[in-house]
Amino acid sequence: MAETASSAAGKGVRLALINNRLEGVARKMANTLLRTGRSGVLNIARDFSCCIVTRNNELLATAESLPIHVLSGPDMMVAAMRKFHPVLKKGDAFLHNSPYHGCSHAADHTILVPVIDDNGVHHFTVVAKAHQADCGNSQPTTYFGAARDVYEEGALIFPAVKVQDNYETNQDIVRMCRARIRVPDQWWGDFLAMLGAARIGERELLAIGAELGWDAVHQFEDEFFDYTEQRMVAAIRKLTAGKATHISIHDPFPGTPPDGIPVKVDVAVDPDAAMVEIDLRDNLDNLPCGLNTTESTARTAAMVGLFNSIDPTVPKNAGAFRRIRVHLREGCVVGIPIHPTSCSVATTNLADRIANSVQSAMAEIVAGAGLAEAGAVIPPAMGVVSGVDPRSGQRFVNQIFLGMSAGPGAPTTDAWQTLCHVGNSGLCYQDSIELDELRQPLVVEERRFLPDTEGAGEYLGASSIFVAFGPVGCDFDLAYVADGNVYPARGVRGGLDGAPVRQMKRLADGSVVDLPGCAQEHIRAGEMVLSYSNGGGGYGRPLDRDPARVAADVANGWITAARARSVYGVVLAEDGRPDAAATAALRASAA
């Protein structure tokens, strides 16, 4: 018995050590991209992901990747690479961004490098995915919400196209991209950063294989997937059996029904079988707009909502995925797109509605689980700016990340204020104002949280962030797809909705005009864009919030004393502390 326990402990140590080595490889790749990427969307906002996929096309290691980039997609992209290129050689590299072959959307250029030893054996594929500042769309944006199809969208599509052979770059493809992309030097820098990240991953994995032996490394894969599956089994068996349906509605945009896009999700939890089923098939067909999800983002978003609702320490890899069934339908707006459907905005808007529906359904099924809805995106302060910089005479295109909040209330804690959106789980960074002003001809007049905009609840959803910004010495174009004007983030279990998105433009004469939710706006010198992010939904009844927490919220400026009284039923004394007797009476009358 002692030998058995000792053997199990030794196996656990070995799994932990090798797993940390592989996660370290993914982190080295990510560090390379962060430090060498040329565009601000990479080296400031960190909108990229690096991961490792096995020889059997299974996700193994992701480090701090954006969930919407990697939970599903890298497996399908690697499968497409192997289908289109059945003979892989050391020194190969492939460019992939096809939304019909596993990529998240066309703006997420991805470098795939098969890791092949000196005997020609394929052991892994490393994946470096990076959101582009410009991908050759017909409009200067990587989120073309109004694109009626992929042709109007306009991006160059690369379904696992070989870009390197024997470590030499195919300059024909480079010339194609430089001729189509508005900021060719910036794209070239990001392309080299992705290649460098992938090659570092290749180098490190070859070194691990040489050190440990490939048989030992592949034995680890099987054992670690089995371990992760058992962790997932244990997590699901802690849940309550049940079924729930949740509908989260996306705002009406060009090409959508006049009342918006309802995203219906059916969730079934079976603790005895240790399975969770998520069904997205009962939804609209593909629409003539850029909001359609890809297969990878629909599947990933469903898993994001589930992983947000269970033990957060369960590793996210192919072993855990064995216990999740996501049902998708071909030709569905939140399913598998049929060419030439546009999926330009596939990583955010409808994908977020899927994740929100799953975690809200989980909150309904299981008391003390799930999350409220996270706030919608993409507000103007998270849009794509483009024009000609008067300081250099050069064209610029970049996505800015100046102000987004969105965090949902949780069962035991308040929101993560700067989540950004549910699909990236807070892993993108808010931009430095000073760096954005240096890199683009713009000025940020103001950035701050707004009081009384939180999703009220026992536990709060995030507050809105207000940003006022505009061009300096020139005009620029601003493209954005701001969901959440009509249908803001909803609370759960008695929690209230977050504040809606709003967007306006202050003209040179000081007057203010409303802007549409989905637009490419021309902003003139002297004008300012006013962007209000969507707050997150609250979790639980506001009347159940600890009065001491409410008093702290008032003291810290998140809410006013008037809102404390009217929404939370908390009466504050002159010293700012809760008046226990008056609060109890007010809450009793409101119950």
Order of alpha helices (4+ residues) and beta strands (2+ residues): alpha-alpha-beta-beta-alpha-alpha-beta-beta-beta-alpha-beta-beta-alpha-alpha-alpha-beta-beta-beta-alpha-alpha-beta-alpha-beta-beta-alpha-beta-beta-beta-beta-beta-beta-beta-alpha-alpha-alpha
